[in-house]
């Protein structure tokens, strides 16, 4: 199994100031801890991962809040391509309704050209959830599903064939070709995240493979994967692999790991609730986001306490031996060919994240690279 690491660049401590400012209160205009300091610390962590033996480095796309501060993942990864030598580079994810799909395909193709024949870009794509981000980018969230649907078809054609003709509602493309001409079919490097049945349906009918980024507890994410599984099989596609994101905290003792996981994973879950506004009913009038309306109602009942607690309960933390065993279990459940691990999150000091990542690389990674998981369809039918 391949092993990656993911960079988020969170300024968790700034949430109270940010929300107070959003509500019109008189607060300092800038965060107490500078965003750029966090950005540079985690960039150094990603560069170190290249020398520690990780197979890939990933990053995300988010805008405007302290949740994460990578606004252009392909720009970030293109810089990383020039300062690393070994790792493949992945997006987790590019949010398609915020972009022109032709430009996305061009930028992926350009990054692959920079990487050369021995390294790969992994194109994790998605639809996006956050109201603030759609509003700030002046994009109608009601159109997210059909925009995503057309976009993923155009990108798949361009990365597979280097060319596309597509008459659509949003995009009308006629005999368009990528330059520089791709050296190979890159469509096998496309994965998509999905937190809703609507996106799963699009993925299933097009055969796009799943990138699992848990937005709830892992059991719920697994149920969603099985639903996608059935849609994919119904569309006549062969079994496929899964790429999975997990949060982790590794320490020499269980006590130290428990303290770190319970603090920082809970903080991360809190940041997700706040960024996606999951305790509010903002999704009720947005087309294609009915599942998130149900999630809003469920979380409002306990004010998100169970949601916060579930992160430390479900993701791998502990001594190296404990983390190895939990990762083996997760890889088997999700049919994962690659797991990417988040080491810095929720206000964790960079020294702790670095220590956890180094211990992981030394004692955990060699063992989990030996894992071979079955394709997800076989897990369902077995």
N, C-alpha and C positions, 0 to 999 in steps of 0.2 A: 504494500500500500504506500502511496505517496503521502508526504507530510509537508504541509505548508504552515505559514504564519500570516496573520492579518493585522494590519495597522488601522486604528480608528481615529486617533487624534481627538480625544474627548477632553473638554474643559469642564469636568463635572461640578467643580466647586462654584462655577459661575451661574448655575441654574437659578438660584434665588434672585440674584441681581437682574438676570435676563428677564425673568417673568415679571418682576416688579417694574422694570422699564417698559415692558410690553403693556402693562396695565396703567401706565401713565404716572407712576410714582417717581419721586425725585431720588435718583440713584446716580452713582458715578457713571460716566459715559463709557468707560472701558473696564474689562475684567481686572480683578485684583491680581490674578496670575496671567501673564501675557500668553495669548494664544500661540504666538510664534515660538515661544520657548518650548511648549508642549510639542508643537509641530516638529521642531528640529530634534528634540529628544527621541521622538518615535521614529523619525527618519533614520537616525543613527542605529536604532534597534533593528530596523529592517535591513540596513546594510550589514550589520553584524550577523544576521540570520544567514546571509549568503555564505559566510565563512564557517558557519556552524553545521552545515550539511543539510539544511532544509531544501526541499525540492521546489518550493514556490513561495512567493510573497504576494499577498493580495491587499487591496484596499477598497474603500467604499466610495459612494457618492452621496453627500448630504449638503444641505445649505441652511445658513442663517442662524442656527441655534447652537448651543454648546454640545449638542449630542455627538456630532463629529465634524471635523473641519477639513475635509477633503472635498472640494467643490468640483474637481475635474480629475477623476481617477486615471484617465489615460495620460494626462499631462504629468501627474505624479509618477506614474509607472515609467513614462518615457525618460524622466530624469533618473529614476532608479536603474533603468536599463544601462545607463552610461557609467554608473558607479558600482555595478555588480558584475560578476563573471559567470555565475553558475545557475541561479534560480530562474525558473519560469515565472511569469507575472500574470496575475489574475485580477479581474474586476468583480466586486461583490456588493453592488452591481452597478452597471450603467442603467439609469432609469430612462427608458426609451421615450416616454411621452415628453420629456424635456429636451429632446434632440431630434435633428434630422437624421433618419436612418442611413442615408447615403454617406453623410459625414461620419457617422459612427463606424460604418464599414471601412471607409477610407482611413480613419485614424487607427483602427485595429490593424489594418493591413500595413500601414506605415510603421507601427510599433513592431510588428512581426518582422518587417524588413530590417529594422535596427537590430533585432535580436539575432538574426541569422538562422542558419539551418539547425543549430544544436540547442536552441532554446525556443520556448513557445509562449505566446500570449493566450490566456484562457478567458473567453468572453462571457462573463457572467452578466446576464441581462435581467431586467425586472420592470415592474409597473409603477412602484412607488405608492406610498400611503399618505404621507403627511400633508395636511391641509396648508400649513404655513409655507411649505416648499412650493406647492403648486401655485399658491397665491403670489408669493414673492417672485416667481418666474413668469407670472402672468399667463399661466396655462390652465385651461378649463379642465378640471378633474373629471367632469362628466364624460369627457371624450377619451379618457385614459385607456379604456379597454380596446376600442377599435383602433386607436393610434398604435397601441402596443401590438395588436394583431397584424396590422399592415407592416409595421416596422420590422418585426421579427422575420416575416416572409422575405422582405427586401434584403435584410442583412444576411440571411441564410443563403439566398441566391448569389449574392455578391461574393461571399466568402467561399462558397462551393464552386462556382463557375467563373468567378471574376467578372460576371456580367449579369444584367437583369433587365427584363421588361415587365412592368407591373402597372396595370391600370387600376387605381384605387380611389377611395373617397378623399384621402388626404394627400396622396402621392401618386403622380402619374409619370412613370419613368419609362423611357423608350430606348432600348438597345444601348444601355449605359454600361461602360466597362471601367474597371478599376485600373488605375496606374499609380505606382508601378504594378505591372501584371503580377498577381500572386504566383509563387513558385509551386504551390500545392493546394489541394482542397483543404480549406480551413474550417469547414462547417462542423467537423467533429470536435472543434474546440468551443462550440457554443453550448452554454448551459443557461438555464433560467431559474430564477427564484420564484416561488409562488406561495402566497399566504391566503389564497382565496380559490374557491371552485371555478370562478370565471377565468382566472389565469391558467389554472390547471387544464381547463378544457382546451384553451388555445395551444398549450404545450403538448397535450396529448395528441391532438389532431395533426400537428406539424412534426411530431417526433423529437422535439427539443428535449434534451436531457435535463434532469433536475439538479439544481443547486439548493441544498437545504440550509437556510439561514433561520434558525428557530426564532419565531416571534412570540411563541407561547412556550408551554412546557414541551419537553421532547416527545412525550406520548401523543400529544395533539399533532405535532409535526409528523410523527410516524403515521398517524391515521391519514393525514393529508397525502403522504407519499403513497400509501396503499391505494387511495382513490385515484391518484394520477396513474398509478400502475395499471389499474383496470381500464382507464381511458386509453392509455397507450396501446395495451393489448387489443382493445376493441378496434383501434385504428390500423391494426395489422403490423405494428412495429416489433422488432426483435427485442429481447432483453437488453438492458443497458445498465451502466454503472451510475452511481450517485456521488456527487461531491458534497461534503458536509462541513459546516462550520461549528466549532465548539469553543466555549470559553474554558480556560484552565488556570489552575494555580498549583504549582508544584513546590514542595518544601521538604526538608529532611525529616520533619516530624509531622504526624497527623495533627497535633495541636496547633502548630504554626500554620499549616495549610488550612485548617478549619477556620481559624481566625481571619486569614486573608480572604478566603472564599466567601465567608458570610458577610464581610464588610464590603468588599469590592464588587462581587457579583450582585449583591443586593442593590448597591449603588447603580450598577449598570442597568438593572431591571427598572429602577426608579427613573433613570434617564430616558429609557425607552418609553415608559408610560407618559413622561412629560413631553418628549419630542413628538410622539404620534398622537398625543392628547387622547389616550385610550380610556381615560376616566370621564370623558365628555362625549356628547352625542353628536359630534360634528359630521359623522359619516351618513346620517340617516337620509339625507336628501341628495346623495351623490350616486349616480348610476354606476352599477358594477361594483359597489363596495358594501353590498348588503351583509356580507359575512362580518365585516368590521363593525357594523351597527349592532349585530348580535354580541360581538366581543365587548363593545362598549357597555352594553346592558349587563353582561355577566360580571365584568370587572367593577362596575359601579356598586354592585351589591356588597362587596367586601373592601371597597376602596383600594383595590389592587394589592392587598397584603399577601394573598396567596400567590399572585403573579410574581411579586418580588422574591418571595421565599422559594419559588420553584426553580429559580436559576441556580442557587447554590445546591439544591437537591438533585438536579438533573445533569449538570455538567461535570466533567472530570477534574477533581481536585484531590490532593492528598500527598502521600509519599510517592516516590517514583513507582513502587510496586503497585500501589493502589490505583494510580492513574493508568498504568498499563492495562490492568484488568478491566477498568471501566471503559477504556477506549476500545479494547477488543470487543466488548459487549455492544457498544454503539456501532462499531464498524459492521458487525454481523447483522444488527437490526436494520440498518439503513442501506446495506449493500454498498458500502463506500469504497471507491477506488482511491479516494484522496480525502483526507481531513485537514482542514486548515484551522489553526488554533489562534485564539485571541489571547494575548499575554498582558496587555496594558489596557485598562478600562476602569471606569468608576472612580477616578481620582487616585488610583494606585500610584505611589511614587515610582519614578522610572527605575530607581535602584532595585526595588522589589520585583518589578517586571523583568528586568535584566537577569536578576538572580534566578527567578523561576524559569525563564527561557533557557538559560545556560544549563541548569540542572536537568531540564526536560531534554535538551539536545544530547547531554552526556548519558543519561540513564534510561530515558523513556523512548526516545526516537529510534534507537537501534532495534528495539524489540517490536515496536508497532510497524516499522517498515517491513517486517516479516509477514504481516497479516495479508491474507488473500480472502476477500469477501465475495460472496456470490452476487450475481446481478439481481436487481430488485424484483423482477417478475418471478424469478425462481423462488424467492423468499415467500411470495404470496401463494404460489401454487404448491409448494412443498407440503 
